[in-house]
Amino acid sequence: MSAIDRIIEERDRRDPGFAAAVEAELAEIRAFDDVVNVILDRLCELGWTREELAARADLNAASLRRLLTSSAANPTFATMMSIAEALGLRIELREQTSVEKMLAAS
């Protein structure tokens, strides 16, 4: 068990639900990291810069840079659609697999 795991476990004993809140936050961070990684991978595939993507998606370059690097990024759906369309991608919702459901419940 890592030091951070011990700290979370200890805090959860004093404040029940703390560990679940930390895990929920981490899941959200991982999900957003996955989206950013898809965008960055696609930029590499296309040989585009972030500035070129911003121009093609009709976004401010600084705003796109913050979206891809800020831990507090909270883009609108319209912004994400613009980015996806510029990259030749689509956004879709799909049902979670049984493994994803199990991980979400834990």
C-alpha distance (Angstrom), angle and dihedral (degrees) to the residues before:
residue distance angle dihedral
M1 . . .
S2 3.80 . .
A3 3.78 124.5 .
I4 3.79 91.7 -107.9
D5 3.81 90.7 51.4
R6 3.81 89.8 53.6
I7 3.80 91.2 49.1
I8 3.81 91.8 49.9
E9 3.81 91.3 46.8
E10 3.81 91.9 49.8
R11 3.80 92.4 47.3
D12 3.81 90.4 47.6
R13 3.81 89.7 56.9
R14 3.82 89.6 55.9
D15 3.80 94.9 37.4
P16 3.83 110.4 29.1
G17 3.77 110.7 -146.4
F18 3.80 94.3 32.4
A19 3.82 93.5 109.6
A20 3.80 91.3 49.0
A21 3.80 90.5 50.5
V22 3.80 91.1 50.0
E23 3.80 90.9 49.5
A24 3.81 91.4 49.0
E25 3.81 90.2 51.8
L26 3.79 91.5 47.9
A27 3.81 91.2 49.9
E28 3.80 90.0 52.9
I29 3.80 91.4 48.6
R30 3.82 91.5 48.9
A31 3.81 91.3 49.3
F32 3.79 92.4 51.5
D33 3.82 91.1 44.6
D34 3.80 87.9 54.9
V35 3.82 90.5 54.7
V36 3.81 92.7 47.4
N37 3.81 90.4 48.7
V38 3.82 91.3 52.6
I39 3.81 89.5 51.4
L40 3.81 93.2 47.7
D41 3.82 92.6 45.6
R42 3.81 90.3 50.9
L43 3.81 91.0 49.0
C44 3.82 88.8 54.9
E45 3.81 91.7 47.4
L46 3.80 90.8 52.2
G47 3.79 94.5 40.2
W48 3.80 91.3 -126.4
T49 3.78 129.5 145.0
R50 3.78 122.0 -131.7
E51 3.79 88.2 -108.9
E52 3.80 90.4 55.8
L53 3.79 90.7 50.3
A54 3.80 90.5 49.6
A55 3.80 90.7 52.7
R56 3.82 93.4 46.7
A57 3.82 91.4 47.1
D58 3.82 91.0 45.8
L59 3.80 91.5 -120.2
N60 3.77 133.3 135.3
A61 3.83 108.1 -99.3
A62 3.82 92.2 -133.7
S63 3.80 90.9 51.6
L64 3.79 91.5 51.4
R65 3.81 90.9 47.9
R66 3.83 90.5 52.3
L67 3.79 90.8 47.3
L68 3.80 91.2 54.5
T69 3.81 96.6 44.0
S70 3.81 109.8 27.8
S71 3.77 120.7 96.4
A72 3.81 87.2 -151.9
A73 3.82 95.8 52.8
N74 3.78 112.3 140.4
P75 3.80 108.0 172.5
T76 3.78 123.2 -172.9
F77 3.76 120.1 -112.5
A78 3.81 88.6 -113.0
T79 3.81 90.2 56.7
M80 3.79 92.1 49.9
M81 3.82 90.2 47.6
S82 3.81 90.4 52.2
I83 3.79 91.0 51.2
A84 3.80 93.3 45.9
E85 3.81 92.9 48.5
A86 3.80 92.5 48.0
L87 3.82 89.2 52.2
G88 3.79 93.9 45.9
L89 3.80 91.1 -112.4
R90 3.78 132.9 122.8
I91 3.76 133.3 -142.6
E92 3.77 115.5 -130.5
L93 3.76 138.2 173.5
R94 3.77 118.8 -136.4
E95 3.75 136.2 177.0
Q96 3.78 115.3 -95.5
T97 3.78 117.3 -107.6
S98 3.79 117.4 -117.2
V99 3.82 89.3 -103.2
E100 3.82 91.5 52.7
K101 3.81 90.2 48.6
M102 3.80 90.5 50.4
L103 3.82 91.8 49.7
A104 3.80 91.6 47.3
A105 3.81 90.7 52.0
S106 3.80 94.0 51.4
